[in-house]
Amino acid sequence: MGTAEGDNLSPLIPIPTKNVDKKCEMCEQDSSKYTCPRCQMKTCCLSCVKNHKSQRGCSGVRDKTPYVPIKEFTENHLLNDYRLLEDMDRKRYAANGDVKNKPGYLNFRWKLVSKKAADRGVRLRLLPHFFSKHKENSTTFIKKTKLIAWHVKWIFPKSSAEFTDTRLSEEVILREALDKYLHPDRADPVIRQRLKKYCSKGIDDVEVYMKVEDKPANTVRYYSLALDKTLGANLKGKIIVEYPTFHVTLRDDTEQYQLLDHEKMDQSRVAVENNSQSVNTLEQEKEDGEDEGPPEETTSHQIDDAKSQSVNTVEKEMEDGEDETPPEETTSHQIDDAKLQSVSTVEQGMEDEEDETPPEETTSRQIDDLKPQSLSTMEQERKDGDADEGLPEEISSHKMNNTR
């Protein structure tokens, strides 16, 4: 019975099989021995492994983040994810301890190149060491000749071609540097064939431009370079990121290159030259500027003080004018008081002489004029000697009229 049960269960157990019959997917001759961790291709030998990497562009490294459906997710996938996180943490820790990853780090070579470029009026900006543009930069300073050998990139947009000079001396004239690519005899035939659109026109019909750095993407501008000047003269007063990149085009296609204004070019050149000067010179200029500043402020303060003095003078004159008016008012009050006393004297004379009518009319008019005036105590206090001197004359005049 056990044998029967065993016979019934045997077909249900999977029997492992070896990939003996599977042939190599590259040569298709020998049986496969290896499996690529990334693309799962079967190969038989080292040559087939290398061929499969070059032909299919496979790196041979297992993909650590493939898409796995949730139904197919197993403990092995979870373990792979955990190992991936550990690798990331390990690399992060190693990167923090690396001095090269610190911002602004430069080794002796790049410090020397930056200093020599600044002495020549060129502002060289270097990217971090892990940037591809920094890795391919071969610019260096040759101590023997005391010259900078620049890494220069040439772009020929008309032919969709790019070429690189790893170490081009700063004393080389730009026209001679282009002869390597466009000269009918000295240029390489393969390169000349590729740049036949430029060679057919000749080097005299060629323009060279360099992009202006520190410009927004929507306002791209270019410098126009002189072919008869040296490389160092063309780079003076300009900002360069890692190495110069030159755009070589024909004169018929220069419309797409918007040049920087000459005034702005001069300003940027002066700014770069000022930045390349030593720190002591810059500090001296700042001190001179600070010394020249106070006289202008003092002059402005003096003007304000003069204005305030003039205003004070005018106000004082106005006050003096107001002070001069009260004597006139005081004199008028004194005259009114004198008139009032004269009227009283005239009324007394009228009582003595009732037959004379003209004095009565005159005194009635004077009384009507003097009625609105108040007889306050303040008016009595304002009386002085001048009013008393005027009374005898008026009184004598009224007596003379009465006697008449």
FENRAPE-V918051 format. One record per backbone hydrogen bond with DSSP energy under -0.5 kcal/mol. NH is the residue of the N-H (numbers start at 1). CO is the residue of the C=O. Records with the same first field share a line. If there is no record, write none. Layout:
BEGIN
NH=CO / CO
END
This chain:
BEGIN
5=1
6=2
7=3
8=4
9=5
10=6
11=7
12=9
13=9 / 10
16=14
20=18
21=18
24=30
25=42
28=24
32=22
33=43
34=43
36=41
40=36
43=34
49=45
50=46
51=47
52=48
53=49
54=50
55=51
56=52
57=53
58=52 / 53
64=62
66=63
72=69
73=69 / 70
78=74
79=75
80=76
81=77
82=78
83=79
84=80
85=81
86=82
87=83
88=84
89=85
90=86
91=87
92=88
93=89
94=90
95=91
96=92
97=93
98=94 / 95
101=98
102=99
105=102
111=107
112=108
113=109
114=110
115=111
116=112
117=113
118=114
119=115
120=116
121=118
122=117
123=238
124=122
125=240
131=128
135=131
136=132
140=149
142=140 / 147
143=141
146=142
147=142
149=140 / 147
150=148 / 168
152=150 / 165
153=244
154=163
155=246
156=161
157=155 / 248
159=156
160=156
161=156
163=154
165=152
166=164
168=150
169=167
170=148
172=169
174=229
175=227
177=173
178=174
179=175
180=176 / 177
181=178
182=178
183=179
187=183
188=180
192=188
193=189
194=190
195=191
196=193
198=195
199=195
200=196
201=197
202=198
205=202
206=203
207=249
208=225
209=247
210=223
211=245
212=221
219=216
222=258
223=210
225=208 / 223
229=226
231=172
232=170
234=230
235=231
236=232
237=121
238=235
240=123
242=125 / 240
243=241
246=153
247=209
248=155 / 246
249=207 / 247
251=205
253=250
254=251
256=253
257=254
258=256
259=257
260=222
265=261
266=262
267=263
268=264
269=265
270=266
271=267
272=268
273=269
274=270
275=271
276=272
277=273 / 274
282=278
283=279
284=280
285=281
286=282
287=283
288=284
289=285
290=286
291=287
292=288
293=289
294=290
296=292 / 293
297=293
298=294
299=295
300=296
301=297
302=298
303=299
304=300
305=301
306=302
307=303
308=304
309=305
310=306
311=307
312=308
313=309
314=310
315=311
316=312
317=313
318=314
319=315
320=316
321=317
322=318
323=319
324=320
325=321 / 322
326=322
328=325
329=325
330=326
331=327
332=328
333=329
334=330
335=331
336=332
337=333
338=334
339=335
340=336
341=337
342=338
343=339
344=340
345=341
346=342
347=343
348=344
349=345
350=346
351=347
352=348
353=349
354=352
357=355
360=356 / 357
361=357
362=358
363=359
364=360
365=361
366=362
367=363
368=364
369=365
370=366
371=367
373=370
380=376
381=377
382=378
383=380
388=384
389=385
390=386
391=387
392=388
393=389
394=390
395=391
396=392
397=393
398=394
399=395
400=396
401=397
402=398
403=399
404=400
END
